[in-house]
Amino acid sequence: MKNAILVIAAVLIAIGVVSLAYEGITYTTREKVVEVGPFKATTEKEKTIPLPPVLGGLALAGGVVLLVVAARR
């Protein structure tokens, strides 16, 4: 049980630090623009999913709290 709490705490801390550092997830999609016979034209668009700093802070704080709880047991 204690090991599981430590693993969850480490994962939450890592997620919190990464989300505070990057502030968003960026990915690229390909969209078909034109298709005429054998000719195909596509474009690549970058899209970003913003991650609010509060989310990273909460994950980091939750990981630290779980780490303290696990250390007391």
C-alpha positions in Angstrom: 0.0 0.0 0.0 2.8 2.4 0.9 4.6 1.7 -2.3 1.5 2.4 -4.4 1.1 5.8 -2.6 4.7 6.6 -3.3 4.3 5.8 -7.0 1.2 7.9 -7.3 2.9 10.8 -5.5 5.9 10.6 -7.8 3.6 10.6 -10.9 1.6 13.6 -9.6 4.8 15.5 -8.9 6.2 14.7 -12.3 2.9 15.7 -14.0 2.8 19.0 -12.0 6.4 19.9 -12.9 5.9 19.1 -16.6 2.6 21.0 -16.9 4.1 24.1 -15.1 7.1 24.0 -17.4 5.3 23.6 -20.8 1.9 25.2 -20.1 0.3 23.3 -22.9 0.3 20.3 -25.2 1.0 21.0 -28.9 0.2 18.5 -31.7 0.1 18.6 -35.5 -2.8 17.4 -37.6 -2.9 16.9 -41.4 -6.0 18.1 -43.2 -7.0 17.5 -46.8 -7.5 20.7 -48.6 -8.1 19.6 -52.2 -8.4 16.3 -54.0 -8.7 16.4 -57.8 -8.2 13.1 -59.5 -4.7 11.8 -58.5 -3.7 15.3 -57.2 -4.1 15.7 -53.4 -3.1 18.7 -51.4 -2.9 18.6 -47.6 -1.9 21.1 -45.0 -0.4 20.6 -41.5 -1.9 22.6 -38.7 -0.5 22.9 -35.2 -3.1 22.8 -32.4 -2.5 23.5 -28.7 -4.3 22.3 -25.7 -3.7 24.8 -23.0 -2.9 23.6 -19.4 -3.7 26.2 -16.8 -0.9 26.7 -14.2 -3.5 26.0 -11.5 -3.8 22.4 -12.7 0.0 21.9 -12.5 0.1 23.5 -9.1 -2.7 21.2 -7.8 -1.0 18.1 -9.2 2.3 19.1 -7.6 0.7 19.9 -4.3 -1.3 16.7 -4.3 1.9 14.7 -5.0 3.7 16.4 -2.1 0.8 15.8 0.3 0.7 12.1 -0.7 4.5 11.9 -0.2 4.2 13.4 3.3 1.3 11.0 4.2 3.3 8.0 3.0 6.4 9.1 5.0 4.3 9.3 8.2 3.1 5.7 7.9 
